[in-house]
Amino acid sequence: MSTITKWKNVFLEHKKIVKTITLFLCLPFGLTVLNLLLSTLFQLGIYLGTFIRFLYHIVVY
Protein backbone atom coordinates (compact mmCIF):
# COMPACT_ATOMS: atom_id res chain seq x y z
CA MET A 1 0.00 0.00 0.00
CA SER A 2 2.93 2.28 0.69
CA THR A 3 4.10 1.91 -2.89
CA ILE A 4 0.82 3.24 -4.25
CA THR A 5 0.97 6.36 -2.11
CA LYS A 6 4.62 6.82 -3.08
CA TRP A 7 3.75 6.74 -6.80
CA LYS A 8 0.80 9.02 -6.20
CA ASN A 9 3.02 11.60 -4.52
CA VAL A 10 5.58 11.40 -7.34
CA PHE A 11 2.80 11.90 -9.90
CA LEU A 12 1.37 14.88 -8.02
CA GLU A 13 4.80 16.50 -7.71
CA HIS A 14 5.54 16.18 -11.44
CA LYS A 15 2.03 16.58 -12.81
CA LYS A 16 2.92 19.08 -15.57
CA ILE A 17 5.82 16.97 -16.82
CA VAL A 18 3.67 13.82 -16.88
CA LYS A 19 0.92 15.62 -18.83
CA THR A 20 3.46 16.95 -21.35
CA ILE A 21 5.02 13.53 -21.88
CA THR A 22 1.58 11.95 -22.24
CA LEU A 23 0.62 14.58 -24.81
CA PHE A 24 3.77 13.93 -26.87
CA LEU A 25 3.19 10.17 -26.72
CA CYS A 26 -0.47 10.45 -27.80
CA LEU A 27 0.10 13.12 -30.45
CA PRO A 28 1.11 10.76 -33.31
CA PHE A 29 -1.97 8.60 -32.79
CA GLY A 30 -4.27 11.63 -32.70
CA LEU A 31 -2.71 13.09 -35.84
CA THR A 32 -3.08 9.76 -37.64
CA VAL A 33 -6.78 9.60 -36.78
CA LEU A 34 -7.22 13.23 -37.85
CA ASN A 35 -5.44 12.53 -41.14
CA LEU A 36 -7.69 9.52 -41.84
CA LEU A 37 -10.80 11.55 -41.03
CA LEU A 38 -9.82 14.44 -43.28
CA SER A 39 -8.78 12.08 -46.07
CA THR A 40 -12.15 10.34 -45.86
CA LEU A 41 -14.02 13.65 -46.01
CA PHE A 42 -11.94 14.72 -49.01
CA GLN A 43 -12.67 11.46 -50.86
CA LEU A 44 -16.39 11.75 -50.07
CA GLY A 45 -16.32 15.26 -51.51
CA ILE A 46 -14.71 14.01 -54.70
CA TYR A 47 -17.23 11.18 -55.08
CA LEU A 48 -20.18 13.44 -54.31
CA GLY A 49 -18.95 16.04 -56.80
CA THR A 50 -18.57 13.39 -59.49
CA PHE A 51 -22.07 12.08 -58.79
CA ILE A 52 -23.62 15.57 -58.95
CA ARG A 53 -21.78 16.28 -62.21
CA PHE A 54 -23.14 12.99 -63.63
CA LEU A 55 -26.69 13.97 -62.61
CA TYR A 56 -26.16 17.44 -64.12
CA HIS A 57 -25.22 15.89 -67.47
CA ILE A 58 -28.33 13.68 -67.39
CA VAL A 59 -30.67 16.58 -66.56
CA VAL A 60 -29.13 19.22 -68.81
CA TYR A 61 -28.41 17.15 -71.92
N, C-alpha and C positions, 0 to 999 in steps of 0.2 A: 504494500500500500504506500510505503514511503517513496518508492520509485515513481509512482504516478504523480504524487504531489511535487516531486523534484522536477519532473518533465513539465508539469503545468507551470511551475515558477519560471523555468527557463523559457518556455514559450511566452509567458506574459512579459518577461523582461525584454525579449527580442521580437516583439510582435510586428513591428514595422519591417524588420529584415525578413521575417518569415513570410509576410504578405507579399513583399517584393519578389522573393525567390519563387513563391507559388505562382505569381503572375507571370514571371518569365518562363516557368515550366509549362504553364497552360496556354501561353500565347500561341505557339505553333499549332496546337490543336484547334483553337478558336479561329485562327486565320484560315486554316484548311477548310473548316466548316463554312466560314463566310465565303471563301472562294467557290466552293461547290454550290452554295445557294445562289450567288450572283451569276455563276456560269449557267445554272439551270434557268434562271429568269431570263438571261440573254438568249438562250436557245429557244425558250418558249416564245419570246418576242419575235424571233426570226420565223419560227413555224407559223405563228399567228399572222404575221405580216404576209407570208407566202399564201396562206389560206385566203386572207381577205383580198389579195391581188387576184387570185384564181376566181373568187366569186365576182369580183369587179369585171373581169373579162367575160364571164358568163352573162352578167346582167347588161353590160354596155354593148357588147357585140352580138 
